[in-house]
Amino acid sequence: MEPLTWTGSLGNILDPILFVLVPVFLALIVLRIAVSVLLPAPTMHTNPDGTLSATSGGPAVLVPKMGNWTGLGLLALVLTYLIAGAIMGATGAGIIGGMSQQLVPVWIALVVLFALSINFKRKLGLYGKLFDSTIGMIGFGLVMFWVFTGLFAGFDMLLTHGALDQLSGMKNKGPGTPLRSPEDGQFQWYLLGGDTLARDVFSRMLKGSTVVIAIAPLATLFAFMVGITLGLPAGYYGGKLDTFLSFLANLILAFPVILLFYLLVTPEIAATGLPQFMAVALFIFPLIFCAVLINARYRGQPSKNWTYLAIVLVPLFLLYMSVINAQNSKIDFWPLDFFDIPSGILVVFVSVVFVNSPTVFRIVRGLTMDIKTRDYVAAAQTRGEGPWYIMLWEILPNARGPLIVDFCLRIGYTTILLGTLGFFGLGLPPASPDWGSTINEGRKLLSIYLHPALPPAIALLSLVLGLNLLADGLREESLKD
């Protein structure tokens, strides 16, 4: 069986167009920058209605238009590669076609999500306004691509081979290399080649997204629960409480973040049971937050209050006890233990929450100190609302814009931290296909083989880029409120 090329027979038609469009597009970008620097600024005119309009002609108008049309042509060409590749598969469209065909569930999920979101965007608040921002849509698309990839890969729906499977003769083989003797029903190629242990790089990259998607957003959410629960009263009440909590936050922030991470995930610290005891303290905050949130809202309606508290807190408590309780560990007493989190993942999770919480605390505290002086807060105090009602139902909703933006950025920081820990072999299990570990394994032979390290590095870059663009889009739209 012949090795696959990158685009197969599809490339005979599309590759020449690509080789023309790319240099033209890059040249137009350079020319656009030069035109904006060298040509004079547009002339401003006052319209009859009093508004101002800018007029410019020649290259200042023509070059941007040509760049936009060339960019749209490139986008259409990329979509053609993906759509035709998904139909033709690896045999007709090469490596690109094989990957696109494996990712068909992801493409379908993205199309459905975007179609529904755009159709109902006027009813979806800030999320719907995101689709008025080009940058926000691009970032959202990149993020959701990896979210869906992580979800589907978690059920082994997208993988061509097992992430830990080692096949004879595939060590360090290049992209598109066929298997020596494939079994019936077995995928016949390593689309992105094999690593130093003869494992499929493509499958490991997809499986690694499951690790990132499972840890980064959830750990960041827990950090926000801790930061919000402590930051609101600190900013609202001030005084000694604010001084004490701010001192604790500054004490943690005084340590270099990476060094603090390394200290928390080292095997010696993990063996003492410290991360598990930290989990007991940190993971109780979602229960506290939900309990105070519901009680503040329905305090005057006891029947509803107790009903909602029971519905929310009982499952959360059982989940909490299952998380902190593990067999043969420092905490092993709870009989209803539904699952055990691997110790390495728990250590990383706790470390992310612990390191991010003080920064979130300071952001929430600052926003609370500003918003509590607003008139609507004074109106709520006048009508006799309790302090926690004001904090959670008046102040927090009006701080959502900066917090949502910071949440997206913080997931990106957490993704980078997870990659850094995996790269240095800390925290996550040695056989984990997370991107940091995969990059570390591939970099050992980087001067000879690029393919084991490059795909996970590009995946990490694209996810963080998507989160940053998404945050920019959300910031842009939240400022319009």
Secondary structure, 3 states (H helix, E strand, C coil): CCCCCCCHHHHHHHHHHHHHHHHHHHHHHHHHHHHHHHCCCCEEEECCCCCEEEECCCHHHHHHHHHHHHHHHHHHHHHHHHHHHHHHHHHHHHHHHHHHHHCHHHHHHHHHHHHHHHHCHHHCHHHHHHHHCHHHHHHHHHHHHHHHHHHHHHCCCCCCCCCCCCCCCCCCCCCCEECCCCCCCCCCEECCCECCCCCEHHHHHHHHHHHHHHHHHHHHHHHHHHHHHHHHHHHHHCHHHHHHHHHHHHHHHCCCHHHHHHHHHCHHHHHCCHHHHHHHHHCCHHHHHHHHHHHHHHCCCHHHHHHHHHHHHHHHHHHHHHHHCCCCCCCCCCCCCCCCCCHHHHHHHHHHHHHHHHHHHHHHHHHHHHHCCCHHHHHHHHCCCCHHHHHHHHHHHHCHHHHHHHHHHHHHHHHHHHHHHHHCCCCCCCCCCCHHHHHHHHHCCCCCCCCCCHHHHHHHHHHHHHHHHHHHHHHHHHCCC
